Amino acid sequence: MLAARFVEAFMRFLDRLQLSIQSKLMIMLLLVAVSSIGVISWIAYSGGKQALTASAFDELTSVRASKKIQVEAFFRSIRNEVSNLADDPMMVGATRDFSSGFAKFGSVKMQPEWDQRLQQFYRDDFLPKLASKTLQTPRIEAFLPEAPAARYAQYRYIAKNPYPTAERYKLLDAGDGSDFSRAHALYQPIFTKFMLDFRYDNLILINAAGDVVYTFTKSPLFGTNVDDGPYSDTAVGGLFRTIQKAGTRRKVQIVDFSHVTSALAKPVALMGAAIFDGPDPIGMLFIQFPIDEINRVMTDNYGWTQDGLGKTGEVYLAGPDRLMRSQARIFYENPSRFYDVLQKADYPPQDVDRLRRAETTILEQSVHSQAVDNALAGKTGTAILQDYLGLSALSSFAPVNIPGLQWVIVAEMDAREAFAPLTGLTRRMMTGSLVTLLAVTVVAAFFGRLFVRPIFRLVDGVQRLKEGERDVPIEAGSRDEFEDLGAVFNRITTQITAKNDLLERTTRERDELIDHILPAKAASRMKQGQPSRVDSLSDISILYARFITLGDSALSSGFEKSLDLFNDLIIAIGDAAERRGVETVSTDAIAYVACCGLSRERLDHASRIADFAQDVLRIVARLRRDRQVPLHVQIGIDSGAAAGGIIGRKRFSYHLSGETVKVAAALAAQPLMDSILVSERIQTSTEKLYQFGSPVQVDMGKGESFAAWPLRSSDSRDCEPRPPAAKTEPGLNEGDPISSPSTSKGAGRE
């Protein structure tokens, strides 16, 4: 039902566009082709996208699951190593020896130059580096240890250490002959091999009192007390108190990453356990997580591409503070581009500057994303979400099972890269669709033209018929409904031709009738269908004639003969009017009215109407003589202004009115038969052309009269004025109709 309504609405839309059938057919074929291509393309696109998305998520989930297993195994390995090291007799002996030797440092008198050397280390080396990382101004008093043992230990193994900061561990013996130095020379090579083999960042030994009696890297933490010293508020002090509170053997504790000033505010994460000598706790062992090893595990030794993560994929760890616990890929590959991306992602400038100073994303790069939130909520899954850079990415997330830590792992890949094959497929599909549509358009145009060719023949036939051809046979050229349509068209053409012939004949007869009844100007308007209007005529000449029969005659023998007589009379007068350029206005009853200058302005209208009046006298005289009938005429002519117009609808005629018409009628009513009386205007304008008799007074009634002049005819024999008769011929008395307005012949035109 909906489809049918849609099709109807679509066809109405095409109709409003006023397109040809061929165009409509092409559009419908193209619409079908586009719909088919669109459906197929959508199925292919959606299926491809679904398959590609599933494949990409499977790849990400596989990598994420693999890294999760590796990270959890890595931390289990560290936990086991810390637990075993804490119970190892060598570690117990080392803790005992370092604690004993460190205690003896307390009795060594600190020389002024030693103290100056140690302070110089803090002022010139440690504090400037720390200030560059924190943008603060640290005071030396906050970091310089107060205990003599600590100051002496730092002087010997830090301030006086001949090796650079990263290689201080290479110093085996400080050369002071102390028990600590002898123990250090004994254990340091062993610890060095262990640290280099397992790539830990630091190994720390703390005695039961909280004194750091050994650090592998010889950082400023060495010699301080983690319970009440300058680093008591750091992760080191917190881990010490946690283990001390637990007080159990082989109980490994862990502390998450935090910034530790002794490590120049670098992120530090520790794992530690208590060291027992028999039943007595004698100290603690701390292992600092190897950041590089964590990154190596997360990146498969920076082999993102080999892991199937392409150019933008990465796997990272995050903590409950939504900060990274591993290095970001883009930061490792292209730090400058990483900072640009952060700026484009509207990261605060201070955060970008902090990342530049820290030179790491661990505890510096925020990862506020839905994937991290889901994983922190204990969820494992996949979704297309915004990554921490604000870009659309395919994300696979899960919590990490590390006792003591609430970490999550997220594997992400830029959606643009993940769907790049789909983009290529879409581009190929679009190219193929365009080529297909072009081919369909050509085929539709070809077959559409073939299909509508019979219609073109019909249209051509109709056009030829419209242009006036009569015999327009149509051959459809096909044996289908078009052939039936062509046959019907041929029958209709025959009928139309016959009706057109009849219509043309009728129209021609109507026009001839109108031309006979109306003046040329009014007839032209009526034939063109224009509305009737009043014609204002400023200067015309009007003839008014009255026909009279006297005494007994052959007219009384029958109406047919009298009708024949007056028919010949009117025809003869009409011919004369056509020769003189005079137009017949009406033949009402016994009156005949003609006009010169009506349809065509004529300067000589007065002379023309005068000549015509003489023609009428001669015609009447000839018929009277030839037919032997007492037929006479009284003619009055005048010139001037008048108004005219068509009256009637079905039986119409042209009617003139005005002073000029009244004067001409009054002149024709004077009792002078076979005479022509003219008004003063006619006499004045034609006095040089004609001879006039003596003027007579014409009574207009109501006491009004005017002068009129008889026009002497050029044929005195036939047109001599006669006195009025006593009575008229019975049977054709004055007032009997001479001709019908609908049958009188109009004047011709020059």
N, C-alpha and C positions, 0 to 999 in steps of 0.2 A: 504493500500500500504506500509506504513512504517512498519507495523507489519510483513508483508510478507518478506520485506527486512531484518528485524531484525532476523526472523527465519532462512532465508537463510544464513546470516552471522554467526549466532550461529551454524548452522549445519556445515559450513565450518570450524569453529573453532574446533568443536568436531572432525572433520576429521583430522585436523592437529595434534590433540593429539593422534591419532591412537588408539582410544578406541574400545573395542568390542561393538557389537550391544546391548548386555545386559547392559553394562555400560552406553551407550548412552541412552538406554531406562530408566534406573534408574535415570540418571541425568535429563532427561526431566520430569519424574514423580516428582522428587524432586523439580525441578524448578517450575512446576505447583503448587505443594503443598506449596513451599516457597512463591510464588507469591500470592496464595490465602490467606495464613496465614498473609503475609505482608500487603495485602490490608485490610483484616479484622482487623488486629492489628492496622493499621494506622487509620482506621475509628474509632475503639474503643478508641485509644489513643487520637486522635484529638477531638473526641466527649467528652471524659472524661475530657481532659484538658480544653476544652471550657466551659463545664458545671462547672468544679471545679473553673476555673478562674472567671466565672460569679458569682458563689456562694461566692467565697472569696471576690470579689469586692463588692458584695451586702452587705456582712457582714461588710467590712471595711467602706463602704459608710454609712451604717446604724449607725455604731458607731461614725463615723466622724460627721454625721448630728446631732446625739443625743448630742454629746459633744459641737458642735457649738451652738446648741439651749441653752444648759445649761450655756455655757460661756457667751453668749449674755444676757441671763436672769440674770446671776450672776452680770454682770456689770450694767444692768438696775436696779437691786435691790440696788447696792451700790449707784448708781446715785440718786435713789429716797431717799435713807436713808440720803445721804449727803444733798440733797435739803431740806428734812423735818427737819433734825437736825439744819441746818443753820437758819430755821424759828422758831425753837422751842423756846419758851420763856425762858425755863431753860438754853438753850445754849446761848441765848442773855444775860441772867443774869450772867452766868458763865464767859462769855467773858468780860462783864463790870466789874465784881468783880476781876477777875484775872488781868485785865489791870490796875485797880486802885491800887490793892495791889502791883503789880510789879513796878508801878511808884514810890511807897513809898520806894522801896528797894534802890532807887538812893540816898536817904538821909542817908542811913546807912553807917557808917564809917567802912571800911574794915580793920579788924585787921591783923597784919602781919602773925600771925600763921594761920589765915583763908586762906590768900593768899598762904602761903606755902603749906597748906593742898590741896588747889585746884591745884597748880602747880605739887605737888607730884602725884595727880591723873593722870594728863596728862602725866607726865614723866614715871610713873611706870605702868600705866594701859592702857590708851587710845593709846598713841603714839606707844608703842611696838606692840600692836595688829594691829594697822593700818600699821605699817612697815612690819609686817609679811604677810599682805595681798597684799601690793603694791610693796614690795621689794624696797621701797624708804626710805629715812631718813627724815621724816617730822619734821619741826621745831615747837617748842611749841608756838612761837610768831604768827604762822599762824593760830592757833586754840584757843589760850587763849583769851577770850573776854576782851575788854578794858573797856567797860562801867561798872561802879560800881554795878549797879542793876543786870547786867548779871552775874558778878563775885560772887556777894553775893548769887543770886539764885542758881548758880551751886554749890557753896560751901555747901549750906544748903541741897539741894535735890540730889546732885550727889556725891561730894567729901565726905560729912559727912553721906551719906545715909548708914545705917547699913545693908541693904540688898544687896545681890549680884546683878550683872548687870542685869540678866534676871528677877529679882524680885524687882527692885527699885520702881515699881508701888505700892508696899505694904506699903510704907511710906505714912501715911495720914497727919501727922502734924509734921513740922520740930521743933516745940517746941520753936520757937523764939517769940511767942505772937504777930506776925504780922497779919495784915488784910489778907495777901496772905495765910498765913498758916491756918487761920480760914476758908477762902473760899476753900482752898484745902482740908481741912478735911471734908468740907461739900459736895463737888462735886466728890471727888476722888472715894468714894464707888459707886456712881452712874455710873461714867464712867468705873470703873473696871468691874461692872456687864455687862455693855453694850459691852465692848471690849471682855470680855471672852465669852459672848453669841454669838457675831457675828465674833469673831476670827480675828479682824483686827489687823494689826501689830503695828499701832500707830495712835494716835489722836492728832492733833496739833491745837492750837488756837493762832492766830496772831492778834495783835492789828492793828489799822489803820496805825500806824507809821512803821510797819514791825517788831516789837519786838515779838519774840516767847514767849508768856506769859504762855504757858502751853504745855507740852508734856506728854503723858501717860507713855512712857517708860523712861523718864528722861534721854534722850540722850544728848550729848554735844551740840545739836542744841538748847536746852532750854536756854532761856535768850538772844540769839544772835539776831541780826537784819538781816533778810533775804534779805534786800534791799542793804545794804552796809557792812554787816558783813562777817565772814569767809566762809559762805555757800551761799553767794549771787549768785555765779556762778553755783550752783547745781540746780537740778530739783525743789527744794523748792523755791529758789529765782525766777526761771523762772515762776512757777505756780503763785506765788504772783503777779508778774508784769502783767501776763495775766489777772488774775481776776480783778486786780486794773484797768487795761485799759478798761476791759469790763464794769465795774461799774454798773452791773445790778443785781437785786435780782433774786434768784432762777436759776441763770445761772451757771450750774455746768461745771467746766473745768477739763480736765484730762491731765496728763503728763505721757509719756511712761517710761518704766524702764530705769534707769541710775544708775551709781555708785555714792553713796553719802558718803562722808568721815565721816559725823557725825554718820553714821550707819556702820562704819568700812569698807567702800568701798563695802558694800553689795548692790545688786540691789534693787532699791526703785522705786515704781510707786505710784503716788498720784492722788487723785481726791479731788477737793475743790470747795467751794462756799463762796460768801460774806455773812457776818452777818450784818443785818440791825436792828437798834433800832429805829423803826418808819421809817422815811424817811432817816435817817442818817446811813451810813455804819460805823460800829464800829470795824470791824475786819473780820477775815476769819477763816473758818473751813477746815482743811485738814485731809483726811483719807488716811492712807497708805494701799495699797492693801495687803490683806492677802495672801502671797505666798503659804502658806500651803493649804489654801482654794482653790486657783487656781489649785494647783497640785491635790487636792482631787477631784475636779470637773473633771479634765482631766483624772484622773486614776480611777475614780469611787472608791475612797478610796483605791487605789492601787490594785484594783481587775481586772487586765488585763485579766486573764484567764477566770473569770466569764463573762467578756464582749465579750468573743469569740475571743480574740486576741492571744490565744495560748501562746507559750513560747517566741516569739520574737516580737509580735505585740505591737504597742504603738500609742498614739495620742499625738501630741505636738503642741505648738503654736510657731510661729516665727514672727519676726518683719521685717520692711523694710531693716534693716541692716543685714538680714540673720543670726540673732542670736536667740537662743531659748528664749521663754518667759515662758516656763514651764520645769519641770524636765524631763530628759531623763530616760526611764525605766531602761536601763542597768546600768546607774549610780546609781540609787536607789537600785537595787537588788544586784549588785556586782561591786562596784567601782574599785577594782583592775583589774578585767577582762575588765572593760570599758577602763581603761588606756592602757591595753595591746592591745585591739582592735584598739584604736586610733593610737598607735605606728605602728601596722601592716598596718593601712590605710595611713601611711606616713604623719601623722599630725606632724607639727613642734614640736620639743621637748619643746620649750618655751610655746607653747599653752597647751601642756599636763601638764607642771608644773603649769601654771596659773590655770588650772582646779583643780589641787590638792590643791592649796592654797585657791581657792574660795569656794571649797566644794559645788558647785552648778553648774548646766549647764545654768542657766538663765543668759543671757548676756555674757556667756563664751563659749558655744558650738556653733560653726558655723554650719549652715545647708545649705551649698551651694549645692542645688540639683534642678533638673528640676521641681520637684513637687512644691517646694517653689516658684520658678520663675514663674511657671504657675499661681499659686494662687495669687501672688503679681500683676500679670498682669490682675487680675480680672476673671480668668478662674476657672471653677469648672469641675472636671472630675476624671477619673481613668486611670492608666497606669502602666506598668511594667517598673520601672526606677531604677537608682542607688540611694540608700539612702545616708544620710550624712556620713555614714561609708564606702562608696564605694561598698556596697553589692547590689546585685540585689534584688529588693523588689517590692511588689504590693503596689501601692500608690493611695490613694484617697485624693484629695486636694480641698480646697475652701477658699475664703476670709471670714474673720469674720467681721460682721457688728457691730462695736463698735464705736460710734461717738468720734472723736478725736484720734483714733488709727488706724493704718494700719497694722492689724495683719492678719495672715492666720493660718489655721488649717490643719494639715496633719495627716492622719492615714496610717500607713505602717506596713507591715508584710514581713519578710524574705521570698523570693521566694522559698527557699528550704523547709521551713516549710509549706508554703501554698500548695506546690505541693507534699508534702510527701505522701498523699494518692495516687497521680498519680504515684509516684515512686514505691509504693507498688504494684499498679495495673500493672505497666510495668514489675516489677519483676515476678509477677504471670503470666502475659502474655508470658514472655520470657520462663519461666519454662514450661508452657503449650505448647508453640510452639516447644521447644526442644523435649518434650515428643512426641508431634504429629509428628515431623520430624523423630524421631527415629522409631516410629511405621510405618510411611510411608516408611522409608528406608527398614525396614524388609519386609513389604508387597510388596514394589516395587521389592526387590530382589527375593522374592518368585514368584510373578506373572511374573516378568521379565524372570526368569529362565524357567518357564512354557511356556512363549510366545516364547522364542528363542530355546526351545528344538528341534523343527524341524530343525532349522538352525544348531544346534550342530550336528544333525544327518547328515546333508548335509556336514558340515565341516569334520566330521569324515570320511564320504565316500570319500570326495576329498583327505583327507590325506592317507587313505588306497589305493586309486587309485594311488596316488603319490608314495607310497612305493612299488608299483608293483603288487598289487592285480588286478585280471582281472574281476572277477564277484563281483561287489559291489552294490547290490540292496539297495535302500533307501525307508523306510516306514516313511512318514511324521508324522503319528499319529494324524492328524487333518484333518477335512473336510473343508478346506478353500484354500486360495491361496497357502499355503505351500504344500498342496497335489498336486496341479498342478505343483509347482516348483519341487517337488520330482519326479513326472512322467517325466518332462522334463530332470531332472538330470539323471534319469535311462536311457533314450534314448541317452543322450549325453555320458554316461558312456559306453554304448554298442558301440557307434561309436568310442569313444576314444580307447577302447580296441582293436577294429579291426584295427584302424589306427596305434596304438602302435605295434601291431603284424607285420603289414606291414612295419612299420618303422624299427623295430628290424631286420626283415628279410633283408630289403634293406641295413641296416647298416652293418649287418653281411657279406652280399655279397660284399659290398663295401670294408670292411676291408680285406676280403679274397683276393679281387682283388688287393688292395694296397700291401698286403703282397706278392703277386705273382709278382708284377711289381717292387717294390722298396726294397732296403735292409731294414733289420729290424729296424735300427736306424732311417732312414729317414721315413719309414712307420709309426713308432710310433709317430714321430713328426707330420706327416700329419694327422693321425687319431685324434690327440689331438687338431688339429686346429692351431698349432704353425706355425709361418711364416717360409718360406723356408730360409735356410742359407747355406753357403759353409762349408763343412766338411774338415778340414785340417787333412790329414791322414799321419802320420809320418813313419809308417813301415807296409806295406801290401804287399801281393803277388797278381799279376794280371795274369790271363790266357786269351789269345786272340786266338780264333780258327776260321779257315776259312774252310768251307765245299765246296767240289768241286766234280762235276760229270764228267765222261769221256766217250766218245764214245756213241754208240747207246745203248739204254736200254729200259726196259719196262716203264720208266718214261715218254717217249715220247707219250705213249698211252693215257695219259689224266692227267689233272691237279689234278683231285680228288685223283688219286693214289699217285702222288708225294706229295700232301698235307698230305695225310695219313702217308706217309713215314717219312716226316720231323716232323710231330706231334709226332710220336712214338719216333723219335730221341731226340726231345727236352724234352719229358717226361722222357725218360730214363736218359738223362744227368742231368735233375733236381733232379731225385731220387738219383743219384750218388752224386750230389753236397750236398744234404741234409745229406747223410751219412758221407761225409768228412768234414762237417762244412764249406762249401763254399757257397757263395751267388752269385746268378745270377744277373748281372748288366744290361745287355741288350742283345737282339738278333736282331740286326739291319742288315737287308739284309742277306748276307751270313756269317756275322761275329757273333761270340758268345763271350761275355765277361763275365768273372766271377772273383770274388775277395775273398780272405781269409784274415780275420783280419779287415774287414770294420766295422761291427756293434759290434763286440766283439774282443778285442785284444787277439791275440794268439801268443805265443812264437814260435810255430811250424808251422807258416803259410806257410813257404816255402815248408816243407815236405808235408803238406796237399795239397797244390796246385799241387805239383808234382804227388802225388798219384791220385789226381782227373784227371790230364792230362792223366795219363795212363788209368784211367777208360774210358775217352772219346775215346781214341784209341780203346779200346776193344769194346765199344758200336758200334762205326762206323764199325769195322771189323765184328761184329756179324750181323748187319743189312745188310752189303754188301754181306755176305755169305748167310743169310737166305732169303733175298729178291732178290738176284741175280741182284744187281744194282751196277754200277761203282761209289760208294760213297766213297770219301776220305776226309781227314782232314789234315790241317797244323796248328800246335799249337806252340805258342810262350809264354813263361812265364818269368816274371821279378818281382823283389821285390824292394821296396823302398818307397819313399814319393809320394803322389798324392793328388789331391783335387777333391771333388765330391759335387754334388748338384742336386736338382730336377729342371727339366726344363719342361715348358709347364704348362697349367692350367687345361683344360678339358682332353686333351690327353697328359698325363705327363709321364716322364721317368726319370731315374736316370743317370746322365752323369758323367763320370770320365775323368779327364784330368791331364796332367803332363808328366814328362819325363819317368816315369815307364810305362805309358800307351803307349807312342810312341814306346818305346823299345819293349814291348810285341807285338804290332801290326807289327813292322818291322820284328821281328823274325817269326811271322806267315805268312809273305809275301814271305819268302824264298822258292825257287822251290824244296822243299823236301816234297813229299806227305807222309801222315801217319807217320809224324815225330813230335818230340817234341824238339824244340830248346830252351835252357835256357840261361839266361844272366850270366855274371860272378858272380853276387851277389847270384844267385840261386845256381850256381855250387859250389861256395865257402862254402855256408852254408849247403849244402846237400851232399858233396862229399863222406862222410863216409857212406851215406845211399844208394846211387845209383851209377850205373856205367854210365860213360859218354864216348862218342866217341871223336874222334879227333876234336879240335876246328876248326871252320870255320869263315871266315870273312863275316860280314854282312854290306852291303852298306846302309848307311842312306841317301845318296844323298848329293849334295853340297860338295863332297869330304870327307865326314865323314864316318867312319866305325868303327866297334868294333868286338870283338871276341865273339862267341857263341858256346855252346857245345850241341851236340845231346844227349838227355837222352835215354839210352837204355831201351827198354820196357822189362818188366818181361815176356811178351808173344811174342817171336820172330816170331811166325808163323803169327800172325794177325797184328803185328805192325812194320814190317820191313820197313824202309824208302825206298821210290821208287823215281826214277828220274821223273822230270816233264813231263807232257803229251804235245803232239803237239797241241791239241785243246780240248775244253770242249764240253760237251753234248749239242747239240742244243735244244732249248726250255727251258733249265734251265741253262743258261749260268752264268758265274761269274758275280756277281752283282745282280742276281735275288733274291727277298726277300725270306727268309726262314720262318720267323715268324714276327708277328706284335708286337711292344713293349707293346701294351695294352693287349696281350693275353698270353705272355710268363710267365712261372712259376718261381717264385723266389726260392732261396735256403732256406732250413730250417736252424734251429739253434740247437746247442747242448744244 
